[in-house]
Amino acid sequence: KEAWQPSRGQIKPGLTSKIVRQVELFAIKKATLTLCVSEELKRIIDKEISQTKNKTVAFHNAVNPQDYLLKKDESIIHEYGLDNSKLNVFNVGRLNPEKGTDVLLRAAAIVQKTNPEVEFIIVGPSSSFMESKQCETPYVERLKSLMLHLGIHNVRFLGQASFENVRKLYSIADVCVSPSYSEGMPLFVLEAMASAKPTIATNIGGSNE
């Protein structure tokens, strides 16, 4: 009986998702202890499964602040061909619906009308998704269509980056934004705060914790 953490909706909706959810619920009921990455997730599990009383513990995700408190490293600006004169809005996350990248694009479209000096920088696993046909998903196609429809030209997708480069990108960020629809305890928010950056996040999951 091992500790069990639900997938938090990362599986695409449909039959597979329903099956996974049933397996998770069964495992949680049988587990000796369930570790939850946020108080909110613990509350949801305790509410949905009465048998978990005194068997769930909030065990928050964490990051080491010493890994992120870097002086501004302008070498990363040149490595990715970024504009040093821009104000940088930074986001790190997978390009899938639960991460709310579409929300960030809509915000970028509004910002570019009045603040052309602002650039949105998005780091995610789909490298060069605007040109590549290999990693396109329905959601990526939706993002491409949305950018074309809204005439967005102030967003840079940098693709997947190494841990070292992500640390450097935090150092040049002016503000970090997490537009997710679903989260447990988002590492992106923890990393942004550890980097001493102003952070805006949707009020879901453990973000407000």
C-alpha positions as CSV (number, residue, x, y, z in Angstrom):
1,K,0.0,0.0,0.0
2,E,1.9,3.0,-1.3
3,A,1.2,6.7,-1.0
4,W,-0.7,7.8,-4.1
5,Q,-1.0,11.2,-5.8
6,P,-3.8,11.7,-8.3
7,S,-3.0,12.7,-11.8
8,R,-4.9,16.0,-11.4
9,G,-6.5,15.8,-14.8
10,Q,-3.4,15.5,-16.9
11,I,-4.9,12.7,-19.0
12,K,-7.1,13.8,-21.9
13,P,-10.8,13.8,-21.2
14,G,-12.6,10.6,-22.3
15,L,-12.7,6.9,-21.6
16,T,-9.0,6.7,-20.6
17,S,-9.4,9.6,-18.1
18,K,-12.4,7.9,-16.5
19,I,-10.6,4.6,-16.2
20,V,-7.5,6.3,-14.7
21,R,-9.8,8.2,-12.2
22,Q,-11.4,5.0,-11.1
23,V,-8.0,3.3,-10.6
24,E,-6.8,6.3,-8.6
25,L,-9.9,6.3,-6.4
26,F,-9.5,2.6,-5.7
27,A,-5.9,3.0,-4.9
28,I,-6.5,6.0,-2.6
29,K,-9.2,4.0,-0.7
30,K,-6.8,1.1,-0.2
31,A,-3.6,3.1,0.6
32,T,-2.3,3.4,4.1
33,L,-1.4,7.0,3.4
34,T,-2.0,9.5,0.6
35,L,0.4,12.4,0.1
36,C,-1.2,15.5,-1.4
37,V,0.9,18.3,-2.9
38,S,-1.4,21.0,-1.6
39,E,-4.0,21.6,1.2
40,E,-6.6,22.1,-1.6
41,L,-5.9,18.7,-3.1
42,K,-6.2,17.1,0.3
43,R,-9.5,18.9,0.9
44,I,-10.9,17.6,-2.5
45,I,-9.8,14.0,-1.7
46,D,-11.2,14.1,1.8
47,K,-14.5,15.4,0.5
48,E,-14.9,12.9,-2.4
49,I,-13.7,9.8,-0.5
50,S,-15.0,9.4,3.0
51,Q,-12.7,6.5,3.7
52,T,-9.6,8.8,3.6
53,K,-10.2,10.3,7.1
54,N,-6.9,10.6,8.9
55,K,-5.1,9.0,5.9
56,T,-4.3,12.1,3.8
57,V,-1.4,14.5,4.4
58,A,-0.5,17.7,2.7
59,F,3.1,17.4,1.6
60,H,3.9,20.5,-0.5
61,N,6.2,20.6,-3.5
62,A,9.3,22.7,-2.8
63,V,12.3,24.2,-4.6
64,N,15.7,25.4,-3.3
65,P,15.8,29.2,-3.4
66,Q,19.6,29.1,-3.8
67,D,19.1,27.6,-7.2
68,Y,17.2,30.6,-8.5
69,L,18.4,33.8,-6.9
70,L,20.7,34.7,-9.8
71,K,21.9,38.1,-10.9
72,K,20.5,39.2,-14.3
73,D,22.3,37.0,-16.8
74,E,22.2,38.8,-20.2
75,S,24.0,35.9,-21.9
76,I,20.7,34.1,-22.2
77,I,19.2,37.1,-24.1
78,H,21.8,36.7,-26.8
79,E,21.5,32.8,-26.8
80,Y,17.8,33.0,-27.6
81,G,17.9,36.2,-29.7
82,L,15.7,38.1,-27.3
83,D,15.2,41.9,-27.3
84,N,17.1,43.4,-24.4
85,S,14.9,46.5,-24.5
86,K,11.7,44.6,-23.9
87,L,9.9,44.0,-20.6
88,N,9.7,40.2,-20.2
89,V,6.6,38.3,-19.1
90,F,7.7,34.8,-18.4
91,N,5.9,31.4,-18.3
92,V,7.1,27.8,-18.1
93,G,4.8,24.9,-18.7
94,R,3.7,22.1,-21.0
95,L,1.7,23.1,-24.1
96,N,-1.6,21.4,-23.1
97,P,-5.0,22.7,-22.2
98,E,-4.7,22.5,-18.4
99,K,-1.8,25.0,-18.5
100,G,-4.0,27.8,-20.0
101,T,-1.5,29.0,-22.6
102,D,-4.5,30.1,-24.6
103,V,-5.4,32.5,-21.8
104,L,-1.9,33.9,-21.9
105,L,-2.1,34.5,-25.6
106,R,-5.3,36.4,-25.3
107,A,-3.7,38.5,-22.6
108,A,-0.7,39.1,-24.9
109,A,-3.1,40.3,-27.6
110,I,-4.6,42.9,-25.3
111,V,-1.2,44.1,-24.0
112,Q,0.4,44.5,-27.4
113,K,-2.2,47.1,-28.4
114,T,-1.1,49.5,-25.6
115,N,2.3,48.3,-24.5
116,P,4.5,47.3,-27.5
117,E,7.6,47.2,-25.3
118,V,6.3,44.0,-23.5
119,E,7.3,40.6,-24.8
120,F,5.8,37.3,-23.6
121,I,8.3,34.4,-23.3
122,I,6.9,30.9,-23.0
123,V,9.1,27.9,-22.3
124,G,7.6,24.5,-23.0
125,P,8.4,21.0,-24.3
126,S,7.1,21.6,-27.9
127,S,10.2,23.1,-29.5
128,S,9.6,25.5,-32.4
129,F,6.0,24.5,-32.5
130,M,5.0,27.2,-34.9
131,E,7.1,25.6,-37.7
132,S,7.3,22.0,-36.7
133,K,4.8,19.4,-37.8
134,Q,6.2,16.6,-35.6
135,C,4.9,17.7,-32.2
136,E,1.6,19.3,-33.2
137,T,-1.4,18.4,-31.1
138,P,-5.0,19.7,-31.4
139,Y,-4.2,22.2,-28.6
140,V,-1.1,23.4,-30.4
141,E,-3.1,23.8,-33.6
142,R,-5.6,25.8,-31.5
143,L,-2.8,28.0,-30.2
144,K,-1.5,28.6,-33.8
145,S,-4.9,29.6,-35.0
146,L,-5.5,31.9,-32.1
147,M,-2.2,33.7,-32.7
148,L,-3.1,34.2,-36.3
149,H,-6.6,35.3,-35.6
150,L,-5.6,37.8,-32.9
151,G,-2.5,39.0,-34.9
152,I,-0.2,38.3,-32.0
153,H,3.5,39.1,-32.6
154,N,4.7,39.8,-29.0
155,V,5.0,36.1,-28.0
156,R,8.2,34.0,-28.2
157,F,8.0,30.2,-27.8
158,L,11.5,29.0,-26.8
159,G,10.7,25.3,-26.7
160,Q,12.1,23.0,-24.0
161,A,15.0,24.4,-22.1
162,S,17.7,23.0,-19.8
163,F,17.5,23.6,-16.1
164,E,20.4,26.0,-16.3
165,N,18.8,28.0,-19.1
166,V,15.5,28.1,-17.2
167,R,17.3,29.6,-14.2
168,K,18.9,32.2,-16.4
169,L,15.5,33.0,-18.1
170,Y,14.0,33.6,-14.6
171,S,16.9,36.1,-14.0
172,I,15.8,38.3,-16.9
173,A,12.0,38.0,-16.3
174,D,10.2,41.1,-15.1
175,V,7.0,39.3,-14.1
176,C,5.9,35.6,-14.2
177,V,2.4,34.5,-15.0
178,S,0.7,31.1,-14.4
179,P,-2.6,31.0,-16.3
180,S,-3.4,27.4,-15.5
181,Y,-6.9,25.9,-15.3
182,S,-5.7,23.1,-13.1
183,E,-2.8,22.7,-10.7
184,G,-1.7,20.8,-7.6
185,M,1.2,22.9,-6.2
186,P,2.8,24.4,-9.3
187,L,6.5,24.3,-9.4
188,F,6.6,27.2,-11.8
189,V,5.0,29.5,-9.2
190,L,7.5,28.3,-6.5
191,E,10.4,28.8,-8.9
192,A,9.2,32.3,-9.8
193,M,8.9,33.3,-6.2
194,A,12.2,31.7,-5.3
195,S,13.6,34.0,-8.1
196,A,12.1,37.0,-6.3
197,K,9.9,37.8,-9.3
198,P,6.4,39.4,-9.1
199,T,4.1,36.4,-9.8
200,I,0.5,36.4,-11.1
201,A,-1.4,33.1,-10.9
202,T,-4.9,31.8,-11.3
203,N,-6.6,31.1,-8.0
204,I,-6.7,27.3,-8.4
205,G,-5.2,24.3,-6.6
206,G,-2.4,25.2,-4.3
207,S,-1.3,28.4,-6.1
208,N,-2.7,30.6,-3.3
209,E,-0.9,28.5,-0.7
